[in-house]
Amino acid sequence: MTFLNQLMLYFCTVVCVLYLLSG
């Protein structure tokens, strides 16, 4: 379960960063 939580957190972080960079 911890691995799944880390994977979701990493995915969310990447999406947020790409969203901010794209404006």
Residue pairs with C-beta under 8 A, 6 or more apart in sequence:
none
